[in-house]
């Protein structure tokens, strides 16, 4: 590998090495395409472009302060924000529906899965008013039907999951605003209808719609999905694994589970352990078969290594990493489920032997002919088909392989149950550390990554700044991979923390950054915050906690961020969201909404400055609580 002075596109050494390799091979990747797009459209970045009708597109300027229909920048920006949140809600509801239908099929004995957390099944079913004394599979089927009904019911009927699990103080605040949602599909329908041309042009009502939609997303797409996945696949348990490309074994058949939904990947993990598949792999010349994770699917698998994901090998990285993982030349098959499989992946795969396969009926990529669309009842045979495809691809593998040596240890599997287990069955040790000031507060650093400021650079820098200030970090989504590759999820990383947090980490044997899993596991963080608030008898908005999505990217992240604001939390975002073209929307999100929900948006792209602002917020909350 030659030295490339312009190849530092990431904070990760392995990514920079792989970028240099693709440059040498004349392969265009996402960092190149980003530069090709400069300068980007200023109207789009401010959110003041509208193309809803054939009069348009319209853009708001000092010369033309209104669109042809008369819409102002305030209306256009608010309408665009609601549409982004609706896309995120739709994607999350697809995920939840697939999990619920898998539980229903599992209850009938038609899948390779089984109900893995019966205690949680009975707790949740009871909270929703079901008779939880029934036989396990019967109860699981009834719970699946109840959740599917929640997705599809009228918008006039309040969500049962919200009524069962939201703090009373939050329900009171949302009720006053009229934003307690009903069925998610109804909320998405209404939001999209409102944002058509010339239906709802009131920016304030549109922002309330965004809050309502995000709450539906939070209690169904986030809390609902993680709960149902735990029931099916098992709740997270503490374990250890590896991250980064150095964990890839060139001698193995390597399958990359890439996306957000872990169902097919879990079935594949079962299949690769069969004597038949291992025999086929060895006959092809491989030493074995490894399943690696990419993005959120990998995070889900590593959370459950002790239960349904036994045999998981490693996490390669987050979504910006996907082209470079394939460019190692050692990945034989990429199984793509749901979102964040970029079109550029096909261009890189074509330079190697790697087979791309869609395993979700909603995912299609130009030029990719192989589709094994997940069906719960056929998951076992579909998994075998995928493994055989990978073995056949391995036979075509050439010698053009380069695998960076970088890899990191990872402690994973954090969640309410595993934290309680580690603390002796009570959150009191954690709360005592917060009350004493050894831990000043807790910040969830979550969400996507982008290359606007350098891959993972802002997120990793922010995490390091926060832990230096004795602030415990919880990760979910692509930020989890960022922390893992930079060795922030090992007990040894406590040496980077302030004296107070360092002492707590040493005493408990935990890292200063805790892996809660995938982007959907942001819901798991909400459950922890709710539990802490309930124990202390306060509203979540009163806690010394905050949320940061320092490199947020897409529509699901928009829904997540608005939910955090609705939940009452300071929500740090970077880069600047596309709302600055409207002074009204900007002011409401960054100032006025705090008086309504207790939360607000804070935008700061400098990680050092962002950490200072977050610390100040946490200190103010501590003072208000008298700690």
VEXDREN-2710 file (C-alpha; in Angstrom, 1 decimal):
% VEXDREN-2710
k/r/px/py/pz
1/UNK/0.0/0.0/0.0
2/UNK/1.3/3.4/-0.9
3/UNK/1.1/6.4/1.4
4/UNK/-1.7/8.8/0.3
5/UNK/-1.6/12.2/2.0
6/UNK/-5.2/12.9/0.9
7/UNK/-6.5/9.6/2.2
8/UNK/-7.4/10.6/5.8
9/UNK/-11.2/10.6/5.2
10/UNK/-12.0/8.9/8.5
11/UNK/-10.9/8.8/12.1
12/UNK/-10.3/5.1/11.7
13/UNK/-7.0/3.8/10.4
14/UNK/-8.5/0.8/8.7
15/UNK/-10.9/3.0/6.7
16/UNK/-8.1/5.3/5.6
17/UNK/-6.1/2.3/4.4
18/UNK/-9.0/0.9/2.5
19/UNK/-9.7/4.3/0.9
20/UNK/-6.1/4.4/-0.3
21/UNK/-6.5/0.9/-1.7
22/UNK/-9.7/1.9/-3.7
23/UNK/-8.0/5.0/-5.0
24/UNK/-5.1/2.9/-6.3
25/UNK/-7.6/0.6/-8.0
26/UNK/-9.5/3.5/-9.5
27/UNK/-12.7/2.5/-7.6
28/UNK/-14.9/5.5/-6.8
29/UNK/-16.4/5.4/-3.4
30/UNK/-18.6/7.5/-1.2
31/UNK/-15.9/10.0/-0.1
32/UNK/-15.1/10.7/-3.8
33/UNK/-18.7/11.2/-4.7
34/UNK/-19.1/13.6/-1.8
35/UNK/-16.4/15.8/-3.2
36/UNK/-17.9/15.6/-6.7
37/UNK/-21.1/17.0/-5.2
38/UNK/-19.5/20.2/-3.9
39/UNK/-20.8/22.8/-3.6
40/UNK/-24.1/21.5/-2.6
41/UNK/-27.5/23.2/-3.0
42/UNK/-27.9/25.9/-0.4
43/UNK/-31.7/25.9/-0.8
44/UNK/-31.9/22.3/0.1
45/UNK/-29.6/22.6/3.0
46/UNK/-31.9/25.3/4.5
47/UNK/-35.0/23.3/3.7
48/UNK/-36.6/26.0/1.5
49/UNK/-37.1/24.0/-1.7
50/UNK/-40.5/22.7/-2.5
51/UNK/-41.4/20.4/-5.5
52/UNK/-44.8/19.1/-4.4
53/UNK/-46.7/20.4/-7.4
54/UNK/-46.1/21.0/-11.1
55/UNK/-45.8/24.8/-10.6
56/UNK/-42.5/24.1/-8.9
57/UNK/-39.9/23.6/-7.9
58/UNK/-40.1/26.7/-5.9
59/UNK/-37.3/28.1/-3.7
60/UNK/-37.5/30.9/-1.2
61/UNK/-35.2/33.9/-1.7
62/UNK/-35.3/37.6/-0.7
63/UNK/-36.5/38.3/-4.3
64/UNK/-39.3/35.6/-4.0
65/UNK/-40.2/35.3/-0.3
66/UNK/-43.3/33.1/-1.2
67/UNK/-43.8/30.1/-3.4
68/UNK/-46.1/30.3/-6.4
69/UNK/-49.0/29.0/-4.2
70/UNK/-48.1/31.6/-1.5
71/UNK/-46.4/29.2/0.9
72/UNK/-43.8/30.8/3.1
73/UNK/-40.4/29.4/4.1
74/UNK/-41.9/28.5/7.5
75/UNK/-44.6/26.3/5.8
76/UNK/-42.2/24.7/3.4
77/UNK/-39.5/23.9/6.0
78/UNK/-42.1/22.5/8.5
79/UNK/-43.7/20.5/5.8
80/UNK/-40.4/19.0/4.6
81/UNK/-39.5/18.1/8.2
82/UNK/-42.8/16.2/8.7
83/UNK/-42.2/14.3/5.5
84/UNK/-38.7/13.2/6.7
85/UNK/-40.1/12.0/10.0
86/UNK/-42.9/10.1/8.2
87/UNK/-40.4/8.2/6.1
88/UNK/-38.6/7.3/9.3
89/UNK/-41.8/6.2/11.0
90/UNK/-42.7/4.0/8.0
91/UNK/-39.3/2.3/8.0
92/UNK/-39.5/1.5/11.7
93/UNK/-43.1/0.2/11.3
94/UNK/-42.0/-2.2/8.5
95/UNK/-39.3/-3.6/10.9
96/UNK/-41.8/-4.0/13.8
97/UNK/-44.4/-5.7/11.5
98/UNK/-41.8/-8.2/10.3
99/UNK/-40.8/-9.1/13.8
100/UNK/-44.4/-9.4/15.0
101/UNK/-45.3/-11.6/12.1
102/UNK/-42.2/-13.8/12.8
103/UNK/-43.3/-14.2/16.4
104/UNK/-46.8/-15.2/15.2
105/UNK/-45.3/-17.8/12.9
106/UNK/-43.0/-19.0/15.6
107/UNK/-45.9/-19.5/18.0
108/UNK/-47.3/-21.9/15.4
109/UNK/-44.1/-23.8/15.1
110/UNK/-43.4/-22.7/11.5
111/UNK/-39.9/-21.0/12.0
112/UNK/-36.5/-22.0/13.1
113/UNK/-36.9/-19.7/16.1
114/UNK/-38.4/-20.1/19.5
115/UNK/-39.6/-17.7/22.2
116/UNK/-36.4/-16.8/24.0
117/UNK/-37.5/-14.5/26.8
118/UNK/-40.7/-15.9/28.3
119/UNK/-40.5/-13.6/31.3
120/UNK/-40.6/-10.5/29.1
121/UNK/-43.4/-12.0/27.0
122/UNK/-45.5/-12.4/30.1
123/UNK/-44.6/-8.9/31.5
124/UNK/-45.5/-7.1/28.3
125/UNK/-48.6/-9.1/27.6
126/UNK/-49.9/-8.4/31.1
127/UNK/-49.1/-4.7/30.7
128/UNK/-51.2/-4.6/27.6
129/UNK/-54.2/-6.3/29.3
130/UNK/-53.7/-9.9/28.0
131/UNK/-54.1/-13.0/30.1
132/UNK/-50.5/-13.7/30.7
133/UNK/-51.1/-17.1/32.4
134/UNK/-51.7/-18.7/29.1
135/UNK/-49.4/-21.2/27.4
136/UNK/-46.2/-19.6/26.0
137/UNK/-46.9/-20.0/22.3
138/UNK/-50.5/-19.1/22.6
139/UNK/-49.7/-16.0/24.5
140/UNK/-46.9/-15.0/22.0
141/UNK/-49.4/-15.3/19.1
142/UNK/-51.9/-13.1/21.0
143/UNK/-49.3/-10.5/21.7
144/UNK/-48.2/-10.5/18.1
145/UNK/-51.8/-9.9/17.0
146/UNK/-52.1/-7.1/19.6
147/UNK/-49.0/-5.3/18.3
148/UNK/-50.1/-5.7/14.7
149/UNK/-53.5/-4.2/15.7
150/UNK/-51.6/-1.3/17.3
151/UNK/-49.9/-0.6/14.0
152/UNK/-53.0/-0.6/12.0
153/UNK/-55.7/0.9/14.3
154/UNK/-57.3/4.3/14.0
155/UNK/-55.5/7.5/14.8
156/UNK/-58.3/8.4/17.2
157/UNK/-57.4/5.4/19.5
158/UNK/-54.4/6.1/21.8
159/UNK/-51.5/3.7/21.5
160/UNK/-51.7/1.0/24.1
161/UNK/-47.9/0.7/24.4
162/UNK/-47.7/4.4/25.2
163/UNK/-50.4/4.1/27.8
164/UNK/-48.6/1.1/29.4
165/UNK/-45.0/2.3/29.3
166/UNK/-44.7/6.1/29.1
167/UNK/-44.1/8.1/32.3
168/UNK/-47.3/9.6/33.6
169/UNK/-45.8/13.1/33.5
170/UNK/-45.0/12.7/29.8
171/UNK/-48.6/11.5/29.1
172/UNK/-49.9/14.6/30.9
173/UNK/-47.6/16.9/28.9
174/UNK/-48.5/15.3/25.6
175/UNK/-52.2/15.2/26.4
176/UNK/-52.2/19.0/26.9
177/UNK/-50.6/19.5/23.5
178/UNK/-53.0/17.0/21.8
179/UNK/-50.2/14.9/20.5
180/UNK/-50.9/11.5/22.0
181/UNK/-50.8/9.3/18.8
182/UNK/-53.0/6.5/17.7
183/UNK/-52.1/3.7/15.2
184/UNK/-48.8/4.3/13.5
185/UNK/-50.0/3.6/10.0
186/UNK/-52.9/6.1/10.6
187/UNK/-50.4/8.7/11.9
188/UNK/-48.2/8.2/8.8
189/UNK/-51.2/8.5/6.5
190/UNK/-52.4/11.7/8.2
191/UNK/-49.0/13.3/8.3
192/UNK/-48.4/12.6/4.6
193/UNK/-51.9/13.9/3.7
194/UNK/-51.3/17.1/5.7
195/UNK/-48.0/17.7/3.9
196/UNK/-49.6/17.6/0.4
197/UNK/-49.8/20.9/-1.4
198/UNK/-52.4/23.3/0.0
199/UNK/-53.8/21.2/2.8
200/UNK/-52.1/22.1/6.0
201/UNK/-50.0/25.3/5.7
202/UNK/-49.8/26.2/9.4
203/UNK/-46.1/25.6/10.4
204/UNK/-46.9/25.4/14.1
205/UNK/-49.5/22.7/13.6
206/UNK/-47.1/20.9/11.3
207/UNK/-44.4/20.8/14.0
208/UNK/-47.0/19.5/16.4
209/UNK/-47.7/16.8/13.8
210/UNK/-44.0/15.9/13.7
211/UNK/-44.0/15.6/17.5
212/UNK/-47.1/13.3/17.5
213/UNK/-45.6/11.2/14.7
214/UNK/-42.3/10.8/16.5
215/UNK/-44.0/9.7/19.7
216/UNK/-45.8/7.0/17.7
217/UNK/-42.4/6.0/16.3
218/UNK/-40.8/6.0/19.8
219/UNK/-43.3/3.7/21.4
220/UNK/-43.9/1.4/18.5
221/UNK/-40.9/1.5/16.1
222/UNK/-38.4/1.8/18.9
223/UNK/-39.7/0.5/22.3
224/UNK/-42.1/-1.9/20.6
225/UNK/-39.6/-3.4/18.2
226/UNK/-36.8/-3.9/20.7
227/UNK/-39.3/-5.5/23.1
228/UNK/-40.6/-7.9/20.5
229/UNK/-37.1/-8.8/19.3
230/UNK/-36.0/-9.5/22.9
231/UNK/-39.0/-11.8/23.3
232/UNK/-38.1/-13.7/20.2
233/UNK/-34.3/-13.6/20.1
234/UNK/-33.5/-13.0/23.8
235/UNK/-32.6/-9.9/25.8
236/UNK/-29.0/-8.6/25.5
237/UNK/-26.5/-10.3/27.8
238/UNK/-22.9/-9.1/28.5
239/UNK/-20.3/-10.7/26.3
240/UNK/-17.2/-9.9/24.4
241/UNK/-16.4/-9.8/20.7
242/UNK/-14.2/-7.9/18.1
243/UNK/-14.7/-5.0/15.8
244/UNK/-12.9/-3.7/12.7
245/UNK/-11.7/-5.3/9.5
246/UNK/-8.7/-7.1/11.1
247/UNK/-11.1/-9.6/12.5
248/UNK/-11.9/-11.0/9.0
249/UNK/-10.3/-14.3/8.4
250/UNK/-9.2/-14.7/4.7
251/UNK/-9.3/-18.4/5.0
252/UNK/-13.0/-18.6/5.8
253/UNK/-16.1/-18.2/3.7
254/UNK/-17.2/-14.7/4.9
255/UNK/-20.8/-13.7/5.0
256/UNK/-21.7/-10.0/5.8
257/UNK/-25.0/-9.4/7.5
258/UNK/-25.8/-5.8/6.6
259/UNK/-28.8/-3.7/7.4
260/UNK/-31.1/-3.3/10.4
261/UNK/-33.3/-6.4/10.8
262/UNK/-31.5/-9.4/12.4
263/UNK/-34.0/-12.1/11.6
264/UNK/-32.5/-13.6/8.4
265/UNK/-29.0/-13.2/9.8
266/UNK/-30.0/-15.2/12.9
267/UNK/-31.3/-18.0/10.8
268/UNK/-28.0/-17.9/8.8
269/UNK/-26.0/-18.2/12.0
270/UNK/-27.9/-21.4/12.7
271/UNK/-27.3/-22.7/9.2
272/UNK/-23.5/-22.2/9.1
273/UNK/-23.1/-24.4/12.2
274/UNK/-24.5/-27.5/10.5
275/UNK/-22.2/-30.3/9.5
276/UNK/-23.5/-30.2/5.9
277/UNK/-22.6/-26.5/5.4
278/UNK/-19.2/-26.8/7.1
279/UNK/-18.4/-29.9/4.9
280/UNK/-19.3/-27.9/1.7
281/UNK/-17.1/-25.0/2.8
282/UNK/-14.1/-27.3/3.5
283/UNK/-14.6/-29.1/0.2
284/UNK/-14.4/-25.6/-1.5
285/UNK/-11.0/-25.0/0.3
286/UNK/-12.2/-22.8/3.2
287/UNK/-11.3/-23.4/6.8
288/UNK/-14.8/-22.6/7.9
289/UNK/-17.7/-20.2/7.6
290/UNK/-17.9/-16.8/9.4
291/UNK/-20.8/-14.4/9.8
292/UNK/-19.7/-10.8/10.3
293/UNK/-22.0/-7.9/11.1
294/UNK/-22.2/-4.6/9.4
295/UNK/-24.2/-1.6/10.6
296/UNK/-27.2/-2.2/12.9
297/UNK/-27.8/-5.9/12.0
298/UNK/-24.3/-6.6/13.3
299/UNK/-25.1/-4.6/16.5
300/UNK/-28.2/-6.7/17.1
301/UNK/-26.3/-10.0/16.6
302/UNK/-23.5/-9.1/19.0
303/UNK/-26.0/-8.1/21.6
304/UNK/-27.3/-11.7/21.6
305/UNK/-24.1/-13.8/21.2
306/UNK/-25.0/-15.8/24.3
307/UNK/-28.5/-16.7/23.1
308/UNK/-29.6/-16.9/19.5
309/UNK/-26.6/-15.4/17.8
310/UNK/-24.0/-17.9/18.9
311/UNK/-21.1/-18.1/16.4
312/UNK/-21.1/-14.4/15.4
313/UNK/-17.6/-13.5/14.4
314/UNK/-17.2/-9.7/14.5
315/UNK/-18.6/-6.2/13.6
316/UNK/-16.8/-4.7/10.6
317/UNK/-18.1/-1.2/10.9
318/UNK/-21.0/1.2/10.2
319/UNK/-22.8/2.2/7.0
320/UNK/-20.0/4.4/5.6
321/UNK/-17.7/1.4/5.9
322/UNK/-19.6/-1.0/3.6
323/UNK/-17.8/-0.3/0.3
324/UNK/-14.4/-0.7/2.0
325/UNK/-15.4/-4.0/3.7
326/UNK/-16.1/-5.4/0.3
327/UNK/-12.9/-3.9/-1.1
328/UNK/-10.9/-6.2/1.1
329/UNK/-11.6/-8.9/-1.5
330/UNK/-12.4/-11.3/1.4
331/UNK/-16.2/-10.9/1.6
332/UNK/-18.0/-13.6/-0.3
333/UNK/-21.7/-12.6/0.2
334/UNK/-23.4/-9.5/1.5
335/UNK/-27.0/-10.2/2.6
336/UNK/-28.8/-6.8/2.5
337/UNK/-31.8/-6.3/4.7
338/UNK/-33.9/-3.1/4.7
339/UNK/-32.2/0.3/4.5
340/UNK/-28.6/1.8/4.2
341/UNK/-27.4/-0.5/1.4
342/UNK/-26.0/2.2/-0.9
343/UNK/-26.1/1.9/-4.7
344/UNK/-22.3/2.4/-4.8
345/UNK/-21.9/-1.0/-3.1
346/UNK/-22.7/-2.7/-6.4
347/UNK/-19.9/-0.8/-8.2
348/UNK/-17.3/-2.0/-5.7
349/UNK/-18.7/-5.6/-5.6
350/UNK/-18.4/-5.8/-9.4
351/UNK/-14.6/-5.2/-9.0
352/UNK/-14.4/-8.4/-6.9
353/UNK/-16.2/-11.7/-6.6
354/UNK/-18.6/-10.6/-3.9
355/UNK/-22.3/-11.6/-4.4
356/UNK/-24.9/-9.1/-3.2
357/UNK/-28.3/-10.5/-2.2
358/UNK/-31.4/-8.7/-1.1
359/UNK/-33.1/-10.5/1.8
360/UNK/-36.0/-8.1/2.2
361/UNK/-38.9/-7.6/-0.2
362/UNK/-38.7/-3.8/0.0
363/UNK/-35.0/-3.7/-1.0
364/UNK/-34.0/-3.8/-4.6
365/UNK/-30.7/-2.5/-6.1
366/UNK/-30.1/-2.0/-9.8
367/UNK/-28.0/-4.8/-11.2
368/UNK/-28.6/-7.1/-8.3
369/UNK/-30.6/-10.1/-9.5
370/UNK/-30.4/-12.4/-6.5
371/UNK/-33.3/-11.9/-4.0
372/UNK/-34.1/-14.2/-1.1
373/UNK/-36.9/-12.3/0.5
374/UNK/-37.3/-13.2/4.1
375/UNK/-40.3/-15.3/4.9
376/UNK/-40.6/-16.5/8.5
377/UNK/-42.0/-19.9/7.5
378/UNK/-39.2/-20.5/5.0
379/UNK/-36.3/-18.9/7.0
380/UNK/-34.4/-22.1/7.6
381/UNK/-34.3/-23.2/4.0
382/UNK/-33.6/-19.6/2.8
383/UNK/-30.6/-19.5/5.2
384/UNK/-29.2/-22.7/3.7
385/UNK/-29.7/-21.2/0.2
386/UNK/-27.7/-18.1/1.2
387/UNK/-24.9/-20.1/2.8
388/UNK/-24.6/-22.2/-0.4
389/UNK/-24.5/-19.0/-2.5
390/UNK/-21.6/-17.7/-0.3
391/UNK/-19.7/-21.0/-0.7
392/UNK/-20.1/-20.8/-4.5
393/UNK/-18.9/-17.2/-4.4
394/UNK/-15.8/-18.2/-2.3
395/UNK/-14.8/-20.6/-5.1
396/UNK/-14.5/-17.6/-7.4
397/UNK/-12.4/-15.5/-5.0
398/UNK/-9.2/-14.2/-6.4
399/UNK/-5.9/-13.3/-4.8
400/UNK/-6.4/-9.6/-4.6
401/UNK/-7.1/-9.5/-0.9
402/UNK/-6.0/-6.8/1.5
403/UNK/-7.2/-6.9/5.1
404/UNK/-6.0/-4.1/7.5
405/UNK/-4.6/-5.5/10.8
406/UNK/-6.7/-3.2/12.9
407/UNK/-9.1/-4.8/15.3
408/UNK/-10.5/-3.9/18.8
409/UNK/-12.0/-5.8/21.6
410/UNK/-15.6/-5.0/22.5
411/UNK/-17.7/-5.5/25.6
412/UNK/-21.3/-5.6/24.5
413/UNK/-24.8/-6.7/25.6
414/UNK/-25.9/-3.8/27.7
415/UNK/-29.6/-3.3/28.4
416/UNK/-31.9/-2.9/31.4
417/UNK/-31.7/-6.5/32.4
418/UNK/-28.0/-7.0/32.0
419/UNK/-27.2/-3.7/33.8
420/UNK/-29.4/-4.8/36.7
421/UNK/-27.6/-8.1/36.7
422/UNK/-24.2/-6.4/36.8
423/UNK/-25.4/-4.1/39.6
424/UNK/-26.8/-6.9/41.8
425/UNK/-30.5/-6.5/40.8
426/UNK/-30.9/-2.8/41.4
427/UNK/-30.1/0.5/39.7
428/UNK/-29.1/2.0/43.1
429/UNK/-25.3/1.7/42.5
430/UNK/-25.6/3.7/39.3
431/UNK/-27.9/6.2/40.9
432/UNK/-25.6/6.6/43.9
433/UNK/-22.7/7.3/41.5
434/UNK/-24.8/10.0/39.8
435/UNK/-25.9/11.5/43.2
436/UNK/-22.3/11.5/44.5
437/UNK/-21.1/13.2/41.3
438/UNK/-18.7/10.4/40.3
439/UNK/-20.9/10.3/37.3
440/UNK/-22.2/13.8/36.5
441/UNK/-24.8/12.5/34.0
442/UNK/-25.5/10.3/31.1
443/UNK/-25.5/11.1/27.4
444/UNK/-26.8/8.9/24.6
445/UNK/-24.5/9.4/21.6
446/UNK/-26.4/7.7/18.9
447/UNK/-27.4/7.5/15.3
448/UNK/-25.7/7.6/12.0
449/UNK/-22.4/8.9/10.7
450/UNK/-21.6/11.1/7.7
451/UNK/-18.6/12.2/5.8
452/UNK/-19.3/16.0/5.9
453/UNK/-16.9/16.4/8.9
454/UNK/-14.9/13.2/8.4
455/UNK/-16.2/9.7/9.0
456/UNK/-17.0/9.2/12.7
457/UNK/-14.6/12.1/13.6
458/UNK/-17.1/14.3/15.3
459/UNK/-18.8/11.5/17.1
460/UNK/-15.6/9.9/18.5
461/UNK/-14.2/13.3/19.6
462/UNK/-17.5/14.1/21.4
463/UNK/-17.5/10.8/23.2
464/UNK/-13.9/11.3/24.4
465/UNK/-14.7/14.9/25.6
466/UNK/-17.8/13.7/27.5
467/UNK/-16.1/10.8/29.3
468/UNK/-13.3/13.2/30.3
469/UNK/-15.9/15.3/32.0
470/UNK/-17.2/12.2/34.0
471/UNK/-20.2/11.8/31.8
472/UNK/-21.2/8.2/31.1
473/UNK/-21.9/7.6/27.4
474/UNK/-24.5/5.2/26.0
475/UNK/-24.3/4.3/22.3
476/UNK/-26.7/2.9/19.8
477/UNK/-26.7/2.7/16.0
478/UNK/-23.7/3.6/13.8
479/UNK/-22.1/5.5/16.7
480/UNK/-21.7/2.1/18.4
481/UNK/-19.4/1.0/15.6
482/UNK/-17.5/4.3/15.9
483/UNK/-16.9/3.7/19.6
484/UNK/-16.0/0.0/19.1
485/UNK/-13.4/0.5/16.4
486/UNK/-11.7/3.2/18.5
487/UNK/-11.6/0.8/21.6
488/UNK/-14.0/3.0/23.7
489/UNK/-16.0/-0.1/24.6
490/UNK/-13.4/-1.9/26.6
491/UNK/-12.8/-1.5/30.4
492/UNK/-9.3/-0.2/29.5
493/UNK/-10.9/2.8/27.9
494/UNK/-11.7/4.0/31.5
495/UNK/-8.2/5.4/31.5
496/UNK/-9.5/8.1/29.1
497/UNK/-12.2/9.1/31.5
498/UNK/-12.3/11.7/34.3
499/UNK/-11.3/10.5/37.8
500/UNK/-14.9/10.0/38.9
501/UNK/-16.1/7.9/35.9
502/UNK/-12.8/6.1/35.8
503/UNK/-13.4/4.9/39.4
504/UNK/-16.9/3.7/38.7
505/UNK/-15.7/1.8/35.5
506/UNK/-12.9/0.2/37.4
507/UNK/-15.1/-0.9/40.3
508/UNK/-17.8/-2.4/38.0
509/UNK/-15.4/-3.6/35.2
510/UNK/-17.3/-1.7/32.5
511/UNK/-16.3/0.6/29.7
512/UNK/-17.1/4.4/29.8
513/UNK/-19.1/3.9/26.6
514/UNK/-21.8/1.3/26.8
515/UNK/-23.1/-0.5/23.7
516/UNK/-26.9/-0.6/23.7
517/UNK/-27.0/-2.0/20.1
518/UNK/-28.6/-0.8/16.9
519/UNK/-30.5/2.4/16.0
520/UNK/-33.7/0.7/17.0
521/UNK/-32.2/0.2/20.4
522/UNK/-32.5/3.9/21.0
523/UNK/-35.8/2.7/22.4
524/UNK/-33.9/0.6/24.9
525/UNK/-32.2/3.8/26.1
526/UNK/-35.6/5.4/26.5
527/UNK/-36.7/2.4/28.7
528/UNK/-33.6/3.0/31.0
529/UNK/-34.3/6.7/31.3
530/UNK/-38.0/6.0/32.1
531/UNK/-36.9/3.5/34.8
532/UNK/-34.5/6.0/36.4
533/UNK/-37.1/8.8/36.3
534/UNK/-39.7/6.5/37.9
535/UNK/-37.3/5.5/40.7
536/UNK/-36.5/9.1/41.4
537/UNK/-40.1/10.2/41.0
538/UNK/-39.3/12.9/38.5
539/UNK/-40.1/13.6/34.8
540/UNK/-37.4/12.6/32.3
541/UNK/-36.9/16.3/31.5
542/UNK/-35.6/16.8/35.0
543/UNK/-32.8/14.2/34.8
544/UNK/-29.1/15.1/34.2
545/UNK/-29.2/13.3/30.8
546/UNK/-29.0/14.4/27.2
547/UNK/-29.0/13.0/23.6
548/UNK/-26.6/13.6/20.8
549/UNK/-26.8/12.6/17.2
550/UNK/-23.5/14.2/16.2
551/UNK/-23.5/12.9/12.6
552/UNK/-27.1/12.1/11.9
553/UNK/-27.9/11.2/8.3
554/UNK/-31.4/10.1/7.3
555/UNK/-35.1/10.0/7.8
556/UNK/-35.2/7.5/10.7
557/UNK/-32.7/9.7/12.6
558/UNK/-35.1/12.7/12.1
559/UNK/-37.9/10.7/13.7
560/UNK/-35.6/9.6/16.6
561/UNK/-34.4/13.2/17.2
562/UNK/-37.9/14.6/17.3
563/UNK/-38.9/11.9/19.7
564/UNK/-36.0/12.8/22.1
565/UNK/-37.3/16.4/22.1
566/UNK/-40.8/15.2/22.8
567/UNK/-39.5/13.0/25.6
568/UNK/-38.1/16.1/27.3
569/UNK/-34.4/15.8/26.5
570/UNK/-31.8/18.3/25.2
571/UNK/-31.0/16.9/21.8
572/UNK/-27.7/17.8/20.2
573/UNK/-27.6/17.5/16.4
574/UNK/-24.9/17.7/13.8
575/UNK/-24.7/18.6/10.9
576/UNK/-27.1/21.5/10.8
577/UNK/-30.6/20.1/10.0
578/UNK/-32.4/21.6/6.9
579/UNK/-34.6/24.0/8.8
580/UNK/-32.5/27.2/9.0
581/UNK/-34.4/28.7/6.1
582/UNK/-37.3/29.3/8.5
583/UNK/-36.5/31.5/11.5
584/UNK/-39.8/30.4/13.0
585/UNK/-39.2/26.7/12.8
586/UNK/-35.6/27.2/14.0
587/UNK/-36.7/29.2/17.0
588/UNK/-39.4/26.7/18.0
589/UNK/-37.1/23.7/17.8
590/UNK/-34.2/25.4/19.6
591/UNK/-36.1/27.5/22.1
592/UNK/-39.9/27.6/22.3
593/UNK/-40.5/23.8/22.4
594/UNK/-38.7/23.5/25.7
595/UNK/-41.6/25.2/27.5
596/UNK/-44.0/22.6/26.0
597/UNK/-42.1/19.3/26.3
598/UNK/-39.0/20.1/28.4
599/UNK/-36.7/19.2/25.5
600/UNK/-35.1/21.2/22.7
601/UNK/-32.6/21.0/19.8
602/UNK/-29.0/22.2/20.2
603/UNK/-26.9/22.5/17.1
604/UNK/-23.1/22.7/17.4
605/UNK/-20.6/21.1/15.0
606/UNK/-17.5/21.6/17.1
607/UNK/-17.4/18.5/19.4
608/UNK/-15.4/20.3/22.2
609/UNK/-17.9/23.2/22.3
610/UNK/-20.8/20.7/22.1
611/UNK/-19.4/18.8/25.1
612/UNK/-19.2/22.0/27.1
613/UNK/-22.8/22.9/26.4
614/UNK/-24.0/19.4/27.2
615/UNK/-22.0/19.4/30.5
616/UNK/-23.5/22.8/31.4
617/UNK/-27.0/21.4/30.8
618/UNK/-26.3/18.4/33.0
619/UNK/-24.9/20.6/35.8
620/UNK/-28.0/22.7/35.7
621/UNK/-30.3/19.7/36.0
622/UNK/-28.2/18.4/38.9
623/UNK/-28.6/21.7/40.7
624/UNK/-32.3/21.7/40.2
625/UNK/-32.5/18.2/41.7
626/UNK/-30.3/19.3/44.6
627/UNK/-27.5/16.9/43.8
END
